[in-house]
Amino acid sequence: MPVLIFLLVSAITALSVYAIERGEHERENAELRERAQAVASALERRSSTTSAYLRAGAALFSTVDTVTPQLFNRFTGNLLVEPIDRGTEGLGWAVRLRPDQLSSFEAQYREMTGIEVSVYPQAVEVTDQIVPVTYLQPASDRNRRAYGFDMYSEPVRRQAMDDAAESGEPVVSGRVVLKQEGVGTAAGFIMYMPVFQAGRSPRPLKGFIYSPINARTFVDSALALETRGEKGLRLYDREISPDRLLVEIPPKEKTGNIVSEPVMIGNHEMVLEIESALGNSLSRLSMLTLLFGLLVASLLMVLARLLTRQALEDHSSLARLQEQNSIRDNLTRELNHRVKNTLANVLSIISLTRRRASSLDQFADSLDGRIRALSATHDLLTQSEWGATPIRALVETELTPYANQSDQIVEMRGPAVEIAPNDALSLGLAIHELATNAAKYGALSKSGGSVSVTWEMKGEDFVQIDWAEAGGPPVSASRKAGFGTNLIEKIVAHELRSPVKLNFDPAGVTCSLTVPVRPPSDFAIRAGRQG
């Protein structure tokens, strides 16, 4: 029962912790979804700001024949509050050239800017146009690395410029490595806005005003609007794939609990992933619930254990009391039975002794000896607590007075066998009568006489006891049966439920008794329990 109570309370605690953790994860997922939407919105706002700058520049540059360095610098200086908008590398102008215009462009560029520039890379295949990086503000060393690069020579950039020219709207390229990175590998993308010559139909494409964007810088600028905390962030180009990863900001701990959100940046679809930093460890509330539940379960188990133990002890005490009452009742009935048997034996002894006695003194002496024999056997049974009595101890008790005589020989031999109390009383009377008869008329009445008492098992349920006298006076064949003979042949045989073979041979009296070896019965409760 204590274990069941512990398991029940533990199960309830586990369910509570599960419910709390599930709620925590649902709350975390909702927070992740909200955070992803907020970051996506911030990214789109950043791209919209850049798109607005590009639209303004396109509107301005479409009205002039040539975009000079002075015009471009004045535009970027007056329009932008800062030299570079947060999240981008700046604003740039890329003129559209035909291949036959390349030499004049490089010369004219050197004349207007004083900077030697060579357009690269040289086209491997024949193309109808070249779009080199012409101007890029702010004019930092980093940005100067891109001067003269033919963006139309690279497939990803070329696709974005073609899409922008076709739609007339700002378009973002796919994943590229900006020329500003030099030997670096940081991913980025470029937002292109086409510039057409105004007042002509069809309007010829003059070039592109564009904004190169480092993905990490762009994401960091958006996260300035939304606190990132310990969560992770990844931005992919169009689809979630390692080769399309633009930027990754790892979480404090990788958990695999991720939500994704689509982002439209310059009419280009990207995918934003936000990863939770809430690991597999239990929340504080779950830990408190778990500890409290285990504490309660342990206390209830201890309490139930104490109550169960007390109940078991009470039950054991009640069982002991009932057992003691049963033992007392059994002992009372046994005592009553023993007393009745003893009184019946005494009455029989008195009756037979009276009929055989010729004088009062003879009656008293005979009665005294037989009562003493009963008393000695009773003492022996009392010492064994009325349990099983060894045959050797019984024979020694009855023959001790004769075994101490130096001129008589008393021999006892046999295995260790124990008999029941009733049988011990009967056997004790028989040995007493045989010893008394031997002391008066037989082998124990004469110097040099001997008595042999031997016993052996006959099967598993009986033991045969043989009495044999030798060296005494010759036994008369015409001897009348006395009280001892009658007691042995009638009373003892009746009590033992086996015939007694008593022979008065001239060489000495012999007697054979068969005593049952009974299993311990109800009268021996205490002896049996002590054993």
LINZIKA-V732907 format. One line per field, one symbol per residue. phi: phi as a letter, one per 40 degrees, with the letter a starting at -180 (. if undefined). Layout:
# LINZIKA-V732907
phi->???
This chain:
# LINZIKA-V732907
phi->.dcccccccccccccccccccccccccccccccccccccccccccccccccccccccccccccbcbccdccccccccccccbdacdhbchbbbbccbcdcccccccccccccbgbcbbcaccccbcbcabbccbbabcccdcccccdgcccccbdccdcccccccccgbcbccccbbccccgccbccaabbbbcbbccgbbcccccibcabcbcdccccccccccbccgbccabbbcgacadcbccabbcccacbgcbbbacbbbffbcbbbbbbcccccccccccccccccccccccccccccccccccccccccccccccccccccccccccccccccccccccccccccccccccacccccccccccccccccccccccccffbcbccdccccccbddccccccbbbbbaiccbbbcddccccccccccccccccccbbcccbcgcabbbbaacbgcbbbbbbbabagccccccccccccdcccccbccccccfacbcbbbcdcicbabbbbcbccdbccbdcccccc
